[in-house]
Amino acid sequence: MEQYSVTGMSCAACSARVEKAVSAVPGVVSCSVSLLTNSMGVEGTAAAADIIRAVENAGYGAKKKGAEPAAGTQNTADELADHETPKLVRRLTASLIFLVVLMYFSMGHMMWGWPLPSFLEGNHVAMGLLQLLLSAAVMIINQKFFVSGFKGLLHRSPNMDTLVALGSAAAFGYSTYALFAMTGAQTAGDMELVMHYMDEFYFESAAMILALITVGKMLEARSKGKTTNALKSLMALAPKTANVIREGQEMTVPVEQVVKGDVFVVRPGENIPVDGIVVDGNGAVDESALTGESIPVDKGPGDAVSAATVNQFGFLRCEARRVGEDTTLSQIIRMVSDAAATKAPIAKVADRVSGVFVPAVIAISAVTMIVWLLLGADIGFVLARGITVLVISCPCALGLATPVAIMVGNGVGARNGILFKTAIALENAGRTQIVALDKTGTITKGEPAVTDLLVCGASGEEELLSYACSLEKMSEHPLAAAVVKRAEEAGLKGYEVTDFAALPGNGLAAKCGGISLTGGSLSYISQITAVPDEVTKKATALASEGKTPLLFTLGDTLLGIIAVADVIKEDSPEAIRTLQNMGIRVVMLTGDNPYTAEAIGKQACVDEVIAGVLPDGKEAVIQRLKKQGRVAMVGDGINDAPALTSADIGIAIGAGTDVAIDAADVVLMNSALSDVPAAIRLSRRTLTNIHENLFWAFIYNVIGIPIAAGVFVKAFGWELNPMFAAAAMSLSSFCVVTNALRLNFLDIHSSKRDRKVNRNKINTIKEDVTMKKEMKIEGMMCGHCSGRVKAALEALTGVESAEVSHESGNAVVTMSAEISDDELKKAVEDQGYSVAGISSL
């Protein structure tokens, strides 16, 4: 997506006009214009010059945004800086100086009899001329309204400034006519007519309208500036310099000059300048700016560090791996910026209305004046009604209703380590009905750990661990690494072994002090030594819990069992329960066998477990789930990328692969599953805020325009002064922006305001969707056998999936329709295998 800065836009009608003009350029696939940030995102092959020309032809200005500097992101920071509020403050101050004087003469003297200078006493023409000059001064100070408004009118794209300019110009023009008419009446000596025309002056209204609209613009600009505070805070974190080692000397250089491969040092209290890997030293790094996690993370050789994080303790020597736009900080800033440049689907309703809003208001104003003239109203009243309709109408509130909420919501997410790549993702995440969780690395930690120690012939756990470590440290298997890590945590180093041998699929063997030391599965160890029934039952029980029991022997003595498993993250069960309480069905996807998968699923408290899913089969599962509701897929690996893309919302764990992050719509920098319900909660609250803003914007105009037109004058005597209409218009946009800023106070991790859901209802939905049966099958000897059975079962109509294991001799069949046991049995027996039993799950 190429981004452009757009100048000259004042309301939603302007942004709609620019979007329509650019979308018509050949080669433009999509265009999204943000009134909030005065930016435009364009996708396609169209040349930048053609796009800029289209914007200029529509009556606005545009320039392509430059590439962001390496880490300072100065260009983007300047673009987001609030340049508008200081200008509006100066404009408003100058306007008020002239307006106060004008109000003294026009209202103070006329209504309350305030004294006048002697040269104005009884000189009505001089009074009128003074009011004309003062109001003209205010109009010149606020000439931007007239330049933008009439320019839009000439380009046949009227905007909010057009309404203000027409209203103010009409009041000034009629007042000027009244002044000249009064001069003629005074020359003729008709003092009654002179006083009549004095009452027809609307110079103060012409000036007050401009001043009040400027007040609203200033409040709006100031509030809009606050919506980008989160993004500007991220940019402020970017370090400006780095201490690098070059030719053996430490030197301080601008961070832009750091290149990949440079070695840099970070002392306590210093910011890490670029992403890298620790090559020497230890420290504690505060990563809260990126992840939202306040607890410092210990770093040592081999650990990754990110730009803009703070080294709180220790000395680190690191090698630069990602610099410039490739750093994590730059990617976060780019994601948040891109999200601001995109448009949520709900905004399209407001855009369609805004596109015809201003012409419709001008037409309503004209019709209002004609109707009152036909009803016999005097010209002053008729003009007041027309001006009031023009001034009270506010397309700005409609145009800001969605983008301000999206920007603030994105900022809240970024502060908490949750990044929405697009406004569409932020809107759709809250509509999630089903969350599919990849097991490894998402629900679990993704690395095996020792869970149980059962001592048999060993003297204690330390002896069991020492012998196990002696054997396992010679292996490169992940399960071996878990055992070695547990031993090292206990301060054990093991013994020296010789004649080491690894038997794939069975176990390990070596000599320790001349005695045979072995370790492996229950079936392997049972061939070497007698295993008591109690130990066999315990090993089987551990296996049924999804753990891998490793048995160890020294000579003929069974030392004990060490169980290893990919353990569940501490926050996973609570996060899943939170999702369920939010009315979301939770499904776990895994390639494990059904027994292991069910054990993990039970611990995690998920609603459904889909086991035996191969990497290339996850996308097919997501497609099936999408038939049941809106699906969010949460994953972290390369093999999750197709499923992340296929899901309605793809959520990537930040510690996962770049491929997964690129494929996802939402990125969780903190890698915590508890951020999944937090992201959905933030989306729901943002969507609610957008609905509130749109309601206010629509209802304000629906009520305000009829009152301004004088519809209720005859019935209730309700008559609205143009100045009060201008004040109402000013406050409408301010109210919308202020309401969006309330999202900053949202605690996205608090479930207090979540809508509670009956758990029985969720389970009923699950049971209505699928049925499961388990089959005991005899005769399968290898993976080829289980593949034949799987294919035969899945060929049956109504079978969604079949997870078959030749090792355990069983198959778990998931069905969307009732299938008889005889039909299932026949399908297996036709392949040459026998079925010992079928039971429902």
N, C-alpha and C positions, 0 to 999 in steps of 0.2 A: 504494500500500500504506500503510495506517494502522498506526502502531506504538504498542504499549502496554507499560508496565512491569507485571510480574506479581510479587506478593509471596507468600511462604508456601510456595514450591516447594522440596522437599528432594531429590528424586530423579526418575528418568525416569518413574516411575509418576505422579508429580504432573503433569509436563508433558503426558503422554499424556491424563490426565484433563481438564486445562484445554483441550487441543486438541479433544477429543471434545465437551466442553460448548459451546464457542464454535462449532464446525462445525455444531452443531444449530440455531443461531440463524437464523431466516428472513432471507434476504438476504446471508448470508455465503457467498462463493464458495470461498474457501480460507483456511485458518488454519495458521500454523506457529509453534510455541512453542519458544524456545531456553532450555534449562536453563542453558546456559553464561552468557548475558548477562541472564537473567531477563527476557526480552523476548518480545513476541508480535507477529507481523505478520499483519494481517487484510486480505483483499481482498473487496470487495462493497459493497452498499448499506445494510447494517445500521447502525442508529444506535449511536453510541458507548455510550449509556446501556444499551442492550440487551446489548451485548457485555460491559460491565463487570458487569451484573447476572448474566449467565450464569457468569462467573468466580467471583463471590461466592457464588452458589448451589452451586458445586462445592467451596466451602470455602477459597477463596483470595482475594487482593485484586488489584485492577488499577486503573490510571489511564492515561489517554491521554498520550502523550509530547507535550510542547509543541514548537512550531516552534523550530528551531535559530536562535540569534542570528546576526547578520550574518556575522561571520567567526570569532568566538571559540568558537562552538559550545559555550558553557558548560554548557547543559543536558545535552547528550549526554556531555560530559566528566565531569560529576558522576555521571551514571548509570553510566558505565564505571569510575569510581573504586572502588578496593577498600575499601568500607566494612565488609565482613564480617570480614576478617582481624583488625583491632584488637579487635573485639567478642569473637571467638573466643579471642584471646590472653588477654584479661581473664578470660573464662569458664574457660579451661583453668587459668590461674594459681590462681584461687580454688578450683577443683576439686582441684588437686594438693595444696594446703595441707591440706585435710581428708582427702584420700586417703592421704597419707603417714602421718598419725596413725593412720588406720584400719588400714592395712597393718601398722603396728608392732604394734598390739594383736592383730590377727587372724592374721597370718602370722608376724611376728617372735617373738612370745611362744609361740604354739602350736607352731611348727615348730622354732625355734632356741633357745627358752628365754630370750629377752631379758627383762630384769627389768621388773616392774610396780610401780606405786605401791602402798604398803602397804594402802590402803583397797580395792584391787582383788584383793589376794592371796586366793585361795580363794573369792572372791565371783563365782560364775559368772553369776548374774543381772545383776549390775552390769556385768560384761564384755559380756554380750549387749546390754544396754540402751545402753551407750556405742557399740558398733558400729552399733546401729540409728540413734542420733542422728547419728553421723558420716556414715553412708551416706545418711540422709535429707537432710542438708545438701548433699551432692553432687547428689542428685536435684533439690533445689530450685534449685540453681545452674543445672542443665541442664534446667529445667522445659520449655524449648522443645521438646525431644523428645516430651514427654508431651502438651503442648498440641496440637502439630501431628499427632502420631501418632494420638491418640484422636479428634481432630477429623476426621481422614481416615477413621477407622473409622466414625464416626457418619454421615458422608456416603457411606458405602459405597465409598470410594476409598482403601483402605489404601496407605501409602507406606513408604519406608525408615524414617522416624521411627516408624511403627507397629511395625515389627519390633524396633527398639531399645527402644521403650517397653514392649512386651509382654515382651521378654526380661528387661529390668531389673526391671520390676514383678513378674514371676513370681518372680525370685530374691529380691526384697525381701519379697514377700508370704509365700512359703514360710518364709523365715528368721524373719519376725515370728511366724508360727504356731509354729515350732520354739522360739522364745524363750518364748512363753506356755506351751507344753507342758513346757518345761524347768523353768519356774517352779513348775508343778504338781507335777512329779516331785521337785523339791528340797523342796517343802513336805511331800511324802509321805515324804521321806528316801530315795528310790531314787536313789542316786548313780550307779549304772551307767546308768540311763536318762538322768540328767542329762548324762553324758559323751557318750552317744549323740546327744542333741539338739545338744550343742556342736559335734559334727562335721557337723551338718546346716545350720550357718549358711552362707549365701551372701551376706552383707551386702557383703563385699569385692568379690564378682563383680558385684553390682548397681551398685556405684559405679565399679569399674574399667571395666566395659563402657562407661559413659557418658563417662568420661575419655578412654579410647582412641578412641572414635568422635569425640570432640571434637578430639583430635589429628589424626585423619584429615581431619576437616572443615577444620581450620585449614590443613593442608598443601595440601589440594585448593583451598581458596579462594585461597591465595597463588599457587599454580601457575596457576589460572584467571585471576587478575589479570594474570599475565605474558602470557597469550595475546592480550590486547587492547593490549599495549604499542605495537604498530605504529600502531594507530588513535589511541591517546592521544598518540603522538609527532606524528602529523599535526595533531592539534588544538592541540598546544602551539606549532606553527609559526605559527598564525594571529596576525597583528599586532593589537595592541590600539588603536593610534592611527594617524592619517595626517596628513601635512602638506599642507593644501589651500590653494589660492589663491582667496580670496573678496574681492570688491571691491578687488582690487589688493593685498591684504595676505595674507601667509602666516600661517596659524594652525594649531595642532595641535588636532584634534578626535577623539573616539572613532570607531573605524572604522565603527561602526553608523550614524553620521551622514553618511557619504559617500554621495552620490547619483550616479546616472548623469549624465555630462556634467561633473562636477567636474574641475578640473585640480589634480593633486597633484604634489609634487616628491619625489624620492628621492635622497639623498646616499650616498656610498660607505659600505658597512657596514650600511645600513638595509634593512629588509624592505619589499618592495612590498606595500602594504596591500590593494589590490583588483585585479581584472583590468582592463587598459586598453591604450591605444595610445600609443607614444612620439610626442610632438609636437615635442620639441626636446631636443637633447643626445645624447650617446653614452655607452655604458657596457658593462660585461661583467657578465652576470647569472648567478648560480649557481642552476640549476634542478634540482639533484639531488634536492631534497625531493619533487618531483613526478614527475620522469622517471627518476631513478636514474642519470642521466648526470653524471659528476663534472666534466667540462670546462665552464667558463663559456661562455655564448653571448653573442656581440656583439649589442648592441641599438642601433638608430638610429631616426630619424624614420620612422614608418609600421610599425615592428615591434610585435608584441604582447608584453605582459608579464603575468605571472600572480601572484596573491596568494600570499604566503608564500615567494616566491623572494627571493634576496638580491642587491642591487646591490653588486658587489665593487669596481667601478672606474667613475669618471665621474659626472656629474650628469645626472639624467633629469627631464624635465618631461613628464608623461603625462596623458591624458584618461581618466577612469573609464568603462569600457564595461559591466562586469559587477560588481554589488555584491551583498552579502548572500548569499543561498542560491544565487545564479547564478554565483558565482566557481568557478573550476576546483577550488580546494581544497575548497570546500563540496560540490561534486559528487562528488569523490573520497571524502570522508568519508561522504556519503550512500550511495554505491555499496557501500562496505565494510560500513557498518551494515546496509543492506538485505540484503546477502549473508549476514551473520551471523543475520539474522532468518528467512531461508529455510532449508529443510531439503533435504538431498541425498536422492535416491531410496534410497541404500543404508541411510540411517538408519531407513527405514520398517520394516525387518526387526527392528531393535532395539526400535523403538517398539511393534510388535505383541507382542513377547515381554514388554516392560516392563509393558504393560497388564494382563497376567494373572500377572505374576511374583510380586508380593507375596501375593495370595490363595493362589497355589499353594504358596508357602513356608509360610504359616500352616497350610495343610492338611497339608503334609509333616511339619511340627513336631508337629501333633496326632496324625497316624498313627504317627509315631516313638514318641511317648510311650505310645500304646495298645499297640503291638506289644511294647515292652519290659515294660510292665505284665503283658501276657499271658504273657511269657516268664519272669515271676517276679522281675524286677529290683526292687531296693528303690527307694523313692520319690525318694531323693536322686539316684541315678543316672539315673532316668527324667527327672526335672526338668532335670538337667544336659544330657541329650541334647536335650531339647526347646528349651531356651534356646540351646544352641550352634547348632542349625539356624537359629533365628530371627536370631541375631547374625551368623553368618558370611555369610549371603546378602547379595549386594550388587547391587541394581538400578542404583545410581549409575554403576558402571563401564560398564554397557550404555548408559545414557543419555548419557554423556559421550564415548563412543568416537568418534562421528562429529563432533559440533559443535566439540570442542576442536581436532581436526585441521583442520577447515574454517576455523576462526577463525585459527589460526596460518598455514595456507597462504595465506589472504587477506592476512594481514599481511605475509608474505614477498613476495607479489606486489606489494602496494602500495609497499613499500620499493624495489622494482625497476621501478616504473612500469607494472606489469601489474595491471589491475583486473578482477576477476571480479564481474559484477553479482549473480549468485546462486550458491548452493551447488551447484545443478544444473549450472551452467556449469563450475564448478571440477571436478566429478566427471566430466562428459562429455568435457571437452577432452582428457583423457588417453586416451580410447578412439578418437580420430580415426584414420582409415585413409587418407583422401584430403584433401589441402589444395588448394583452388582459389584461385589468386592473381590478382587483377586486375592487369594490367600497369602501367598508368599510375598513378604515385604510390605504388605498392606495391613492385613489382620495380624500376621506374625512378623517377627523381627527380620526374617529372611536369612538368618544364620543359625545353625544348630547350637544347642546349649545342653549341658548336663542337667537333667531334671530329677533323677532318682539314683540313689546308691544303695544296693542291697548286698550286705556282707555275708559271705558263706564261710569258706575256709580261711579267709584272711583274718589277721588279728584285729583289724579295724579298717575304717574308711581310708585312713592315710596309707596303709599298706596296699589296699586295693588300688587306690589312685596311683601310687608310685609304680607298681608293676604295669598298670594299664598305660601310664604315661611313657614308660620305658619302651613299650611296644608301639604305641600309637604315634609317637614323635617321629618314627621312621616312615610314616605314611603321609601322603598328601591328600587323603580323602577328607572332605568337610567334617564328617563325623569324628575323625581322628583329631582334627584341630579343636573340636569342642572339648574333648577329653583332656588334651594337653593344656588348654586354656584353664580349665577347672583346676588341674593339678598345680599350675603356676600360680593361680590365685591363692592356693593353699600353701604356697611356698615349697612345693615339692618338685624335684628335678628328675626323679627316676633313677634307674640303674643303667649301666652299660650293657648292651646286648650285641650278639653276633648272629651270623647266619640268618639274617632277616629275609623273610619271603612273604610276598603278598599274593593271596589266592583270590583272584577276581570273583566276586559273587559269593565268597565263602568267609574269608577272614584273614588273619595275620598270624605268622609264626616266627619264632626266633629262639635263641639260646640265651639264658640269663644265668651266669655262674655255672654253665654246663648243664643246666636243667631246661627242659622244653617249656617255653612260655607261649601260650596261644590266646587268641581273642577272636570273637566273631559271633555269628548268629546262633540261635538255639539249635538249629538242625546241624550246623557244622560242629559245635562243641559236643553235641550228643554222640557224635561218631568217635570222639576222642576219649571221653570219660562219661561215667554215669552221672546223669543229672537227676536229682531227687524230684519226686512229683510236685512237691511244694514249690520248688524253684521253677519248674516248667509252668505251673499254673500262674505264678507271679509274672513270668516272662510273657505269657500269653495275655494276661490282663494288661500289662504295660503296652503291648502291641495294639490291643483293642482301644487304647486311649490315644492312639496316633503316635506313639513313641517307638523308638527303635531300641530294643534291649540288646546290649552287647555283653556276652559272657566271657570271662577270663579264667584261664587255668594255669597253674604252675605245676608241671609234672602231671600227676593224676589228681591233684587237688583243685577243686572248683573254688576259685577265690571269691567270686561274687558276680553281680550284675551291675552294669552302669547303663542307665537309660538316657538316650539322647533324643531331642526333638527340637523342631523349629518352634520356639515358644511364642505364645501370643503376647503382643504388646500390652503394656499395663493398662492403656486407656481404651483398648479395643472393645471389651464387653460393654463399658459404660457408653461409649460412642454409639454402639449398635442399639443399645436400649433407648438412647435419646432419639435416634432416627425412628425407631418403632413408635415412640410416644408422639412423634410428629406426624404419624399416619403413613409412614413409609415402610414398604416391604423390603427386607434385606436378604439378598441372595449371595452366597459364597461360591466362587468358581475356583476349581483346583484340578490339577492333573493327578492328584493322589488317588489311591484306590478307595473304594466306598467306605471301608471301615475306618481308615485314617481320617478321611474327610469328615465323616459323621462325628468322629470324636472331637476334632477341632471345631466343627460347627456347633456342637453342643456346648463346648467351653465358651465360644464366642457369642452364643445365644442368637444365632441367625435364624431367619424364618425358613430358609430352604438351602440345601446343599446340592450343588451340581458337581459331581466328581468325575474323574476320568476325562476331563476336557483337555484335549491336546492344544498346543499353542495356536494352531491354525483353526481351531474349532471355537474359540472364544467369540469371534465375530458372529458365527451362526447362532450361538446361544443368545447373544444380545439381540439379534434380529427376532428371535422367538419371543424374548421378554418384551420387546417393543409392541408386540401385538396385545399385550396385557396392560400397558400403560407407559408413561414417560419414564425413560431409563437413564440413570446416571451411572457410568462405569468408572470405577476407581482402580487405578493400576500404576505400576512403576517401571515395568520392563519393556524391552524392545518388542517382545511378543504380545504386549498389551496394546500396542499402537493401533492395529486395525480395529480392535474392539472400542478403543477410546474414540476413534473417528466415527465409528458406526453408531455409537450411542447418541441419544438426544443431547446429553452433556457428558463430556469426557473430563475427568478430574485426575490430574497427575500428581503423584507424591513428589515433592521437590527433590528428594534425595535419589530419585530414579534416574533413568537414562535420558539423554537429550532427545532421543527419538520419541519417547513417551511424552515428554514435556511439550515438544513441538506439535504433537498430534492432539493434545488436550485443549479444552476450552477454559479450564480453571487449573491453576497451579498452586499447590499447598507447599509453601517454602519450609514450613516447620516439620513436614513429614509426619504429622500427628493425625490419626484417624478422627480425633475429636474435632478437627477443623472441617470435616465434611458436613456435620450438622450445623456448624457455625456458618459455613458458606451458604447453605440452604436457608438458614434463618436470616442472614443478612439480605439475601435475595428477596425473601418474602417481605421483609420490612421495607426494603427499597421499593418494591412493587406497590405496597400499600401507600407509601409516601407519594408515589407518582399518581396513584388514583386520587389521593386527597388533593394534590396540586391541580390535576385536570378538572376535578369537580369544582374547585374554587374558581378556576379560570373560566370555565363554562358558565357556572351559575352567576358569577359576577356580571358577565356580559348579558346573560339572559334577563336578569333583573334590572341591571343598570340602564340598558339602552331604552326599554319602554318608558322608564321613569324620566330619562333625559328627553325623550320625544314628547312628553306631556300627555301620555296616554291616560294618566290618573288625575289630571288637573280638574276635569269636570266632576269626577266621582268623589275624590278625596281632597282635592286642592293641593296635591303634591306637585310642586314646581321646583326644579333643580337649577341653581345658579351655575353658569359655566365655570366659575372659579372652584366651586365645590366638586364639580365633575372632574376638573383637572387634578384636584387633590386625590380623589378616589382612584383615578387612573394611575397616579404615581405610586400609591400604596399597594395596588393590586400585584404588581411584579415583585415589590419588596416582600409582600406576604408569602408569595410562592417560594422565593429564594430562602427566606427565613425558615419556612416549614421544612425545606430540604436539609437545612443545616442542623435540624434536630437529630438527624441520623448520627451526627458526631458523638452523641451521648449514648448510643446504643451499645450495650454489652453483648457482643455476639456469642459469647460462650455461656450466657445465662439462659436457662430453660424456663424461667418463671412465667414468661408470657406465651409459652408454646401452647398450642391447642392440644389437649390430651385426647388420646384415641383409645377406644376399647380394644385390648389385645385379642380378644376372642374374634372380633370382626376381621382383623388382619389374618388370623389363622384360618378363618372360614374362607376368605378369598383365596388363600393358598391352596386349600383342599379342593376348592371348586376348579382350580386351574389344572392341577396335575394329580396323577395317581402313580404310586410306585409299587413294584413287586420285586422280591428277591428270589432268584432261582439258584438251586444247588445243582451244579453240572459236573459230571464225571467224565474223564477221558481226555481233558485238555492238558497238553504237555508243554506248550511253548506259546510265545507271543503270536505265532502264526495261527494257532488254534483259537486263541481268544479273539483274534481279528476276524476269523471266519464266523464265529458265533455272533459277534457284535454286528457284522454286516447283515447277517440273516435276520436278527431281531429288529434292526432299524429299518429293514425293508418292509416290515409289517405296517399297514395303515393304522395310524393312531399312536405309534411309538415315536416319542420325541427323541429319546436317547437311550443308549444301553452302555453301562460301564461294566466291562467284563475283565475278570482277573483269573488267569490260569493258575497263579500261585495259590490263591485262596479257594479256587474252584467255585466261584459264584458269579452271578451277574445281577446288577440292579437295573431294572427297566423302568424308565419314566414314560408315562403314557398320558395323552391328552383325551383319550376316549377309552371306554371299557373294552378290554380284550380278554377272552377266556383263557384259562390255564391250558386247555387242550391245544389252542392255537399257538401259544408260546412254546409249549412242549414240542409240538410237531416241527416248528421252525428250527429248533436246536437239533432234534433227532435226525432231521433230513440232512444235517451236516456230518452225521456219524458219531454224535455224542449222546450220552444218556442224561436224563434229568431225574435227580433223586428227590426233589421236592420244590414246591413253589409256595411262597408266603407273601402276604401283603405287608407293606411297611407303613 
